[in-house]
Amino acid sequence: MMGVAVEFFQVVFDCVAKFFSDGISVSNMDALVRKLFLLLGIVSTSVFLAWTTYHSSTLWNKKVVDIPAFRWLAGLSFALSLLFAVSFFSLRYLRETAIERTMQWKGDIIDNRDWGIKTFGKTYYKLRGQGEEDFADFPPPEVGGRKIPLKHESSRRITAQTYVSEAIEHFKASHPYLSLILKTALEVPEEKIYQDNASFFDKNPGQDYGLDNTVRIAADELKAGFDLRIPPLIKTTRMYLVIIFSLVMVAIYLAIGVIAYRDIKTFR
């Protein structure tokens, strides 16, 4: 759960950063003006809500403004209003952020020598255990072997499936929050892997089906999963944000009312 929470805040930070940076360019004045008006609207709304919080209680207890807890709650209402508005609009960048992190993962895993060696070893012994290929001229990875015989179609299928599955498992471990978004979409259909594998060998006879091909399949499937799941997720998340924000603001108003009422009783 800690990994999920850490990546969640990283994704939120990336979305907020995109919200503030997107359209901020003198070369695109229309987008810049729209962004400035949006920011102005967010700040104005936050100020209005804080002003409402501040002055609603002074209508029946003007001395409440001298109470530190009251001023703290009024300031909190402004901060939460600002945070809510920014989070609400920043969610539109969730898909873009998720895909960018996936593409970064794709580059990282291709360059990850340890993962490549480990996955090669797993594939090597899985194929050797099948007994269909001749491994006489293919030494194991422990003594420097880096190639696998792939004369049979079944061997090519197993190799591609193993690499894609291991890539998905690596993504789950590296990106627990994004994996939580995808859920069952993390499974790559075996037929899709086979079709890509067969197409490669038809176009490139005698060549090795490289690591970058299997990782590309995994990355493409992850992107497709984000395209499918993130739009409804944004709607649901925004709905929950509105509900949570409304409940918190009601709690703040009630707390301020209690403080003002107690102050009147104490004064009397």
C-alpha positions as CSV (number, residue, x, y, z in Angstrom):
1,M,0.0,0.0,0.0
2,M,2.9,2.4,0.7
3,G,4.1,2.0,-2.9
4,V,0.6,2.7,-4.2
5,A,0.4,5.9,-2.0
6,V,3.8,7.1,-3.1
7,E,3.1,6.7,-6.8
8,F,-0.4,8.2,-6.4
9,F,1.1,11.5,-5.0
10,Q,3.8,11.4,-7.8
11,V,1.1,11.1,-10.4
12,V,-1.0,13.9,-8.7
13,F,2.1,16.2,-8.7
14,D,2.8,15.5,-12.4
15,C,-0.9,16.2,-13.3
16,V,-0.8,19.5,-11.3
17,A,2.5,20.5,-12.9
18,K,1.0,19.9,-16.3
19,F,-2.1,21.9,-15.4
20,F,0.0,24.9,-14.6
21,S,2.5,24.5,-17.5
22,D,0.1,23.6,-20.3
23,G,-0.8,26.6,-22.4
24,I,1.7,28.9,-20.7
25,S,3.4,30.2,-23.9
26,V,3.4,33.6,-25.5
27,S,3.4,31.9,-28.9
28,N,-0.2,30.6,-28.1
29,M,-2.0,33.7,-26.7
30,D,-5.5,32.1,-26.9
31,A,-4.4,29.2,-24.7
32,L,-2.5,31.5,-22.4
33,V,-5.5,33.8,-21.9
34,R,-7.8,30.8,-21.3
35,K,-5.4,29.5,-18.7
36,L,-5.1,32.9,-17.0
37,F,-8.9,33.3,-16.8
38,L,-9.2,29.8,-15.4
39,L,-6.6,30.4,-12.7
40,L,-8.3,33.8,-11.9
41,G,-11.6,32.0,-11.6
42,I,-10.1,29.3,-9.3
43,V,-8.5,31.9,-7.0
44,S,-11.6,34.1,-7.0
45,T,-13.8,31.2,-6.1
46,S,-11.5,30.2,-3.3
47,V,-11.4,33.7,-2.0
48,F,-15.2,33.9,-2.1
49,L,-15.6,30.7,-0.2
50,A,-13.1,31.9,2.4
51,W,-14.8,35.2,2.6
52,T,-18.2,33.5,3.1
53,T,-16.7,31.3,5.8
54,Y,-15.2,34.4,7.5
55,H,-18.2,36.7,7.4
56,S,-21.1,34.3,7.9
57,S,-20.4,34.0,11.6
58,T,-19.6,37.6,12.2
59,L,-23.2,38.4,11.3
60,W,-24.2,37.2,14.7
61,N,-20.9,37.3,16.6
62,K,-18.5,39.9,15.6
63,K,-15.9,39.0,18.3
64,V,-15.4,35.5,16.8
65,V,-12.8,36.9,14.4
66,D,-10.5,37.4,17.4
67,I,-10.4,33.6,18.1
68,P,-7.3,31.9,16.6
69,A,-9.2,28.7,15.8
70,F,-11.7,30.7,13.8
71,R,-9.0,32.4,11.7
72,W,-7.3,29.0,11.2
73,L,-10.5,27.4,10.0
74,A,-11.2,30.3,7.6
75,G,-7.7,30.0,6.2
76,L,-8.1,26.2,5.9
77,S,-11.3,26.7,3.9
78,F,-9.4,28.9,1.4
79,A,-6.5,26.4,1.1
80,L,-8.9,23.5,0.6
81,S,-11.0,25.3,-2.0
82,L,-7.8,26.1,-3.9
83,L,-6.6,22.5,-3.6
84,F,-10.0,21.1,-4.7
85,A,-10.2,23.4,-7.8
86,V,-6.7,22.6,-8.9
87,S,-7.1,18.9,-8.4
88,F,-10.5,18.9,-10.2
89,F,-9.0,20.5,-13.4
90,S,-5.7,18.7,-13.2
91,L,-7.4,15.3,-13.5
92,R,-7.7,15.9,-17.3
93,Y,-4.0,15.2,-17.5
94,L,-4.2,11.8,-15.8
95,R,-4.1,9.8,-19.1
96,E,-1.2,11.8,-20.5
97,T,0.7,11.5,-17.3
98,A,0.1,7.7,-17.1
99,I,1.2,7.2,-20.7
100,E,4.4,9.3,-20.2
101,R,5.3,7.2,-17.1
102,T,4.7,4.0,-19.1
103,M,6.9,5.2,-22.0
104,Q,9.6,6.0,-19.4
105,W,9.2,2.6,-17.9
106,K,9.6,1.1,-21.4
107,G,12.9,2.8,-21.9
108,D,14.1,1.9,-18.4
109,I,13.3,-1.8,-18.7
110,I,14.9,-2.2,-22.1
111,D,18.1,-0.7,-20.6
112,N,17.7,-2.9,-17.4
113,R,20.5,-5.5,-17.9
114,D,19.7,-7.4,-14.7
115,W,16.0,-7.8,-15.8
116,G,17.1,-8.9,-19.3
117,I,19.5,-11.5,-17.9
118,K,17.0,-12.9,-15.4
119,T,14.2,-13.1,-18.0
120,F,16.5,-14.7,-20.6
121,G,17.5,-17.4,-18.0
122,K,13.8,-18.1,-17.2
123,T,13.0,-18.4,-20.9
124,Y,16.1,-20.5,-21.6
125,Y,15.2,-23.2,-19.0
126,K,11.5,-23.2,-19.9
127,L,12.3,-24.0,-23.5
128,R,15.0,-26.5,-22.6
129,G,12.4,-28.2,-20.4
130,Q,10.0,-28.5,-23.4
131,G,12.5,-30.8,-25.1
132,E,11.7,-29.6,-28.7
133,E,14.8,-27.6,-29.4
134,D,18.4,-28.7,-29.7
135,F,20.5,-26.8,-27.1
136,A,23.8,-28.4,-28.0
137,D,25.3,-25.2,-29.4
138,F,23.4,-22.9,-27.0
139,P,25.1,-22.7,-23.6
140,P,23.2,-21.7,-20.5
141,P,23.2,-18.0,-19.3
142,E,25.5,-18.9,-16.3
143,V,28.4,-19.5,-18.7
144,G,27.7,-16.5,-20.9
145,G,25.0,-17.9,-23.2
146,R,22.9,-15.2,-24.8
147,K,20.9,-17.0,-27.5
148,I,18.0,-19.5,-27.6
149,P,17.2,-21.9,-30.5
150,L,13.8,-20.9,-32.0
151,K,13.3,-23.3,-34.9
152,H,9.8,-24.4,-33.7
153,E,6.8,-22.1,-33.7
154,S,5.9,-23.2,-30.2
155,S,9.3,-22.1,-28.9
156,R,8.8,-18.6,-30.4
157,R,5.4,-18.4,-28.8
158,I,6.7,-19.4,-25.4
159,T,9.6,-17.0,-25.7
160,A,7.5,-14.0,-26.6
161,Q,4.8,-14.9,-24.0
162,T,7.4,-15.2,-21.3
163,Y,9.1,-11.9,-22.0
164,V,5.8,-10.0,-22.2
165,S,4.5,-11.6,-19.0
166,E,7.7,-10.8,-17.2
167,A,7.5,-7.2,-18.5
168,I,4.0,-6.8,-17.2
169,E,5.1,-8.2,-13.8
170,H,8.0,-5.7,-13.8
171,F,5.5,-2.9,-14.5
172,K,3.3,-4.0,-11.6
173,A,6.2,-3.8,-9.2
174,S,7.5,-0.5,-10.6
175,H,4.1,1.3,-10.9
176,P,1.7,-0.1,-8.3
177,Y,-0.8,2.8,-8.6
178,L,-1.0,2.7,-12.4
179,S,-1.4,-1.1,-12.2
180,L,-4.3,-0.6,-9.8
181,I,-6.0,1.6,-12.4
182,L,-5.5,-1.0,-15.1
183,K,-6.5,-4.1,-13.0
184,T,-7.4,-6.9,-15.5
185,A,-6.3,-4.8,-18.5
186,L,-2.7,-5.9,-17.5
187,E,-3.2,-9.2,-19.2
188,V,-1.9,-9.3,-22.7
189,P,-3.9,-11.7,-25.0
190,E,-1.6,-14.6,-26.2
191,E,-3.0,-14.4,-29.7
192,K,-1.9,-10.7,-30.0
193,I,1.7,-11.7,-28.9
194,Y,1.7,-14.6,-31.4
195,Q,0.5,-12.4,-34.3
196,D,3.2,-9.8,-33.6
197,N,5.8,-12.6,-33.2
198,A,4.8,-14.3,-36.5
199,S,4.7,-11.0,-38.4
200,F,8.3,-10.2,-37.2
201,F,9.7,-13.6,-38.4
202,D,7.9,-13.4,-41.7
203,K,9.5,-10.0,-42.3
204,N,12.9,-10.8,-40.7
205,P,13.7,-14.5,-41.3
206,G,16.7,-15.7,-39.4
207,Q,16.8,-12.7,-37.0
208,D,16.2,-12.6,-33.3
209,Y,12.9,-11.4,-31.9
210,G,14.5,-8.7,-29.7
211,L,13.7,-7.6,-26.2
212,D,12.4,-4.2,-27.5
213,N,9.6,-6.0,-29.5
214,T,8.2,-7.8,-26.4
215,V,8.4,-4.7,-24.3
216,R,6.7,-2.7,-27.0
217,I,3.8,-5.2,-27.0
218,A,3.4,-4.8,-23.3
219,A,3.6,-1.0,-23.5
220,D,1.1,-0.8,-26.3
221,E,-1.3,-3.0,-24.2
222,L,-0.8,-0.8,-21.2
223,K,-1.6,2.4,-23.3
224,A,-4.7,0.7,-24.6
225,G,-5.8,-0.1,-21.1
226,F,-5.3,3.6,-20.0
227,D,-7.4,4.8,-23.0
228,L,-10.2,2.5,-21.9
229,R,-10.1,3.0,-18.1
230,I,-9.0,6.5,-17.4
231,P,-11.9,8.6,-18.9
232,P,-14.5,6.9,-16.6
233,L,-12.0,7.0,-13.8
234,I,-11.7,10.8,-14.1
235,K,-15.5,11.2,-14.0
236,T,-15.8,9.0,-10.9
237,T,-12.8,10.7,-9.2
238,R,-14.2,14.1,-9.8
239,M,-17.6,13.1,-8.3
240,Y,-15.8,11.8,-5.2
241,L,-13.8,15.0,-5.0
242,V,-17.0,17.1,-5.1
243,I,-18.6,14.9,-2.4
244,I,-15.5,14.9,-0.1
245,F,-15.0,18.7,-0.6
246,S,-18.6,19.4,0.2
247,L,-18.5,17.3,3.4
248,V,-15.3,18.9,4.6
249,M,-16.6,22.4,4.0
250,V,-19.8,21.6,5.9
251,A,-17.7,20.3,8.7
252,I,-15.7,23.5,8.7
253,Y,-18.9,25.6,8.8
254,L,-20.2,23.6,11.6
255,A,-17.0,23.9,13.6
256,I,-17.0,27.7,13.1
257,G,-20.6,27.8,14.2
258,V,-19.8,25.9,17.4
259,I,-16.8,28.2,18.1
260,A,-19.0,31.3,17.6
261,Y,-21.8,29.9,19.8
262,R,-19.5,28.9,22.6
263,D,-17.9,32.4,22.5
264,I,-21.3,34.0,22.9
265,K,-22.1,31.8,25.9
266,T,-18.7,32.6,27.4
267,F,-19.1,36.3,26.8
268,R,-22.6,36.3,28.4
